[in-house]
Amino acid sequence: MTRRLAIIPARSGSSRIRDKNITSFCGRPMLTYPLAAARESGMYNEIHVSTESTHYASVAADEGHPVAFLRDKALAQNHASIPAVLRWVVAQYKARGETFDEICMIMATAPLLEASDLIDGHQAMNQAGGVHPVLAIASFPAPVERGLLIGDDAVVRFAHPDLRFNHSQDCLPQYFDAGAFAVFTAAHLQDESVRVYETYTPYILDRHKVTDINEPEDLAMAEVLYLGLKAYARDRGTA
């Protein structure tokens, strides 16, 4: 039987939004939303919030997920890579006699993520034979070929002037890391030299589930989207 571990990295110390990972989001700490999605998926033998903060750990415990161990503070700095954090957590569990076949990294700042996405993400990796990790991605809302740059002279120019007349239907679809989740096998995480994985199996998220929360304006927009989606579902009797 496949054993699965969900890891939600949640270090403290965000500068632009203080304590972003546990900031209030529609009346609840941000962290509680991905925790709920992981729990509701029914996919995981263990759900672990990886934090160096006892306060963050108490938030997870209040949600029903006490933190088995705090993160090494050396891995709670800006320079620490996510793969290094995942490998360290897996090693800590192994030292406690628990091993896992699949590990899902879920971002603490993904409040629009649903349990079904996590289920489908694991299925995507298994269907692809587990050759590559799965990365949740989303499509750009407009062709990147038509991107604009503001120069030092405060003038807007095309980033790709030779492509500016391309019709949108002639532009290849392009995607970005949705900042939501990634799924790994235990074998994927064994190479300690890897800081960034170069290839992934894609899991395409609906664009309305994608939030990149870095500034207070981003947080406000994400809350509007969340509340709007709830109202949309209620109006159609699907909430």
VENMO-V14091 format. One record per residue. N is the residue number from 1. RES is the residue in three letters. SS is DSSP state (a for helix, b for strand, c for the rest). PHI is phi in radians with two decimals (* if undefined). Layout:
n: <N | N>
res: <RES | RES>
ss: <SS | SS>
phi: <PHI | PHI>
This chain:
n: <1 | 2 | 3 | 4 | 5 | 6 | 7 | 8 | 9 | 10 | 11 | 12 | 13 | 14 | 15 | 16 | 17 | 18 | 19 | 20 | 21 | 22 | 23 | 24 | 25 | 26 | 27 | 28 | 29 | 30 | 31 | 32 | 33 | 34 | 35 | 36 | 37 | 38 | 39 | 40 | 41 | 42 | 43 | 44 | 45 | 46 | 47 | 48 | 49 | 50 | 51 | 52 | 53 | 54 | 55 | 56 | 57 | 58 | 59 | 60 | 61 | 62 | 63 | 64 | 65 | 66 | 67 | 68 | 69 | 70 | 71 | 72 | 73 | 74 | 75 | 76 | 77 | 78 | 79 | 80 | 81 | 82 | 83 | 84 | 85 | 86 | 87 | 88 | 89 | 90 | 91 | 92 | 93 | 94 | 95 | 96 | 97 | 98 | 99 | 100 | 101 | 102 | 103 | 104 | 105 | 106 | 107 | 108 | 109 | 110 | 111 | 112 | 113 | 114 | 115 | 116 | 117 | 118 | 119 | 120 | 121 | 122 | 123 | 124 | 125 | 126 | 127 | 128 | 129 | 130 | 131 | 132 | 133 | 134 | 135 | 136 | 137 | 138 | 139 | 140 | 141 | 142 | 143 | 144 | 145 | 146 | 147 | 148 | 149 | 150 | 151 | 152 | 153 | 154 | 155 | 156 | 157 | 158 | 159 | 160 | 161 | 162 | 163 | 164 | 165 | 166 | 167 | 168 | 169 | 170 | 171 | 172 | 173 | 174 | 175 | 176 | 177 | 178 | 179 | 180 | 181 | 182 | 183 | 184 | 185 | 186 | 187 | 188 | 189 | 190 | 191 | 192 | 193 | 194 | 195 | 196 | 197 | 198 | 199 | 200 | 201 | 202 | 203 | 204 | 205 | 206 | 207 | 208 | 209 | 210 | 211 | 212 | 213 | 214 | 215 | 216 | 217 | 218 | 219 | 220 | 221 | 222 | 223 | 224 | 225 | 226 | 227 | 228 | 229 | 230 | 231 | 232 | 233 | 234 | 235 | 236 | 237 | 238 | 239>
res: <MET | THR | ARG | ARG | LEU | ALA | ILE | ILE | PRO | ALA | ARG | SER | GLY | SER | SER | ARG | ILE | ARG | ASP | LYS | ASN | ILE | THR | SER | PHE | CYS | GLY | ARG | PRO | MET | LEU | THR | TYR | PRO | LEU | ALA | ALA | ALA | ARG | GLU | SER | GLY | MET | TYR | ASN | GLU | ILE | HIS | VAL | SER | THR | GLU | SER | THR | HIS | TYR | ALA | SER | VAL | ALA | ALA | ASP | GLU | GLY | HIS | PRO | VAL | ALA | PHE | LEU | ARG | ASP | LYS | ALA | LEU | ALA | GLN | ASN | HIS | ALA | SER | ILE | PRO | ALA | VAL | LEU | ARG | TRP | VAL | VAL | ALA | GLN | TYR | LYS | ALA | ARG | GLY | GLU | THR | PHE | ASP | GLU | ILE | CYS | MET | ILE | MET | ALA | THR | ALA | PRO | LEU | LEU | GLU | ALA | SER | ASP | LEU | ILE | ASP | GLY | HIS | GLN | ALA | MET | ASN | GLN | ALA | GLY | GLY | VAL | HIS | PRO | VAL | LEU | ALA | ILE | ALA | SER | PHE | PRO | ALA | PRO | VAL | GLU | ARG | GLY | LEU | LEU | ILE | GLY | ASP | ASP | ALA | VAL | VAL | ARG | PHE | ALA | HIS | PRO | ASP | LEU | ARG | PHE | ASN | HIS | SER | GLN | ASP | CYS | LEU | PRO | GLN | TYR | PHE | ASP | ALA | GLY | ALA | PHE | ALA | VAL | PHE | THR | ALA | ALA | HIS | LEU | GLN | ASP | GLU | SER | VAL | ARG | VAL | TYR | GLU | THR | TYR | THR | PRO | TYR | ILE | LEU | ASP | ARG | HIS | LYS | VAL | THR | ASP | ILE | ASN | GLU | PRO | GLU | ASP | LEU | ALA | MET | ALA | GLU | VAL | LEU | TYR | LEU | GLY | LEU | LYS | ALA | TYR | ALA | ARG | ASP | ARG | GLY | THR | ALA>
ss: <c | c | c | b | b | b | b | b | b | c | c | c | c | c | c | c | c | c | c | a | a | a | c | b | b | c | c | b | b | c | a | a | a | a | a | a | a | a | a | a | a | c | c | c | c | b | b | b | b | b | c | c | c | a | a | a | a | a | a | a | a | a | c | c | c | c | c | c | c | c | c | c | a | a | a | c | c | c | c | c | c | a | a | a | a | a | a | a | a | a | a | a | a | a | a | c | c | c | c | c | c | b | b | b | b | b | c | c | c | c | c | c | c | c | a | a | a | a | a | a | a | a | a | a | a | a | a | c | c | c | c | c | b | b | b | b | b | b | b | c | c | c | c | a | a | a | c | b | b | b | c | c | c | c | c | b | b | b | c | c | a | a | a | c | c | c | c | a | a | a | c | c | c | c | b | b | b | b | b | b | b | b | b | b | b | c | c | c | c | c | c | c | c | c | c | c | c | c | c | b | b | b | b | b | c | c | a | a | a | c | c | c | c | c | c | a | a | a | a | a | a | a | a | a | a | a | a | a | a | a | a | a | a | a | a | c | c | c | c>
phi: <* | -1.22 | -1.78 | -2.17 | -2.13 | -1.77 | -2.09 | -1.94 | -1.17 | -2.61 | -1.29 | -1.54 | 1.87 | -1.08 | -1.67 | -1.36 | -2.16 | -1.02 | 0.86 | -0.94 | -1.15 | -2.15 | -1.09 | -1.18 | -2.24 | 0.91 | 1.60 | -2.30 | -1.04 | -0.86 | -0.98 | -1.22 | -1.24 | -1.14 | -1.05 | -1.13 | -1.10 | -1.10 | -1.11 | -1.19 | -1.18 | 1.18 | -1.57 | -1.99 | -1.30 | -2.59 | -2.10 | -2.13 | -1.56 | -1.62 | -2.51 | -1.67 | -1.72 | -1.18 | -1.18 | -1.05 | -1.07 | -1.18 | -1.10 | -1.10 | -1.11 | -1.11 | -1.49 | 1.70 | -2.28 | -1.05 | -1.43 | -1.17 | -2.81 | -1.43 | -1.26 | -0.99 | -1.09 | -1.14 | -1.72 | -1.95 | -1.69 | -1.03 | -1.42 | -1.21 | -1.48 | -1.06 | -0.99 | -1.13 | -1.12 | -1.08 | -1.07 | -1.14 | -1.09 | -1.05 | -1.14 | -1.11 | -1.17 | -1.07 | -1.11 | -1.65 | 1.52 | -2.03 | -2.13 | -2.37 | -1.56 | -2.27 | -2.21 | -1.95 | -1.60 | -2.06 | -1.24 | -1.18 | -1.80 | -2.11 | -1.26 | -1.66 | -1.17 | -2.01 | -0.99 | -1.08 | -1.16 | -1.15 | -1.04 | -1.18 | -1.13 | -1.14 | -1.10 | -1.07 | -1.17 | -1.14 | -1.15 | -1.57 | 1.42 | 1.20 | -1.15 | -2.11 | -1.09 | -1.69 | -2.16 | -1.31 | -2.25 | -2.47 | -1.45 | -1.12 | -1.29 | -2.61 | -1.02 | -1.19 | -1.07 | -1.76 | -1.08 | -2.11 | -2.15 | -1.76 | -1.41 | -1.08 | -1.56 | 1.12 | -1.88 | -1.50 | -2.40 | -1.17 | -1.22 | -2.27 | -1.02 | -1.29 | -1.93 | -1.17 | -1.71 | -1.14 | -1.24 | -1.02 | -1.22 | -1.65 | -1.60 | -1.19 | -1.05 | -2.22 | -2.31 | -2.37 | -1.08 | -1.32 | 1.08 | -2.04 | -2.83 | -2.54 | -2.07 | -2.23 | -1.59 | -1.03 | -1.15 | -1.02 | -1.59 | -1.26 | -1.36 | -1.29 | -1.45 | -1.41 | -1.77 | -2.43 | -1.40 | -1.57 | -2.31 | -2.49 | -1.50 | -1.44 | -2.18 | -1.56 | -1.45 | -1.05 | -1.09 | -1.30 | -1.74 | -1.83 | -2.33 | -2.08 | -1.69 | -2.18 | -2.04 | -0.93 | -1.10 | -1.09 | -1.10 | -1.10 | -1.14 | -1.14 | -1.15 | -1.05 | -1.13 | -1.06 | -1.15 | -1.13 | -1.15 | -1.12 | -1.14 | -1.04 | -1.18 | -1.11 | -1.05 | -1.81 | 1.20 | -1.93 | -1.27>
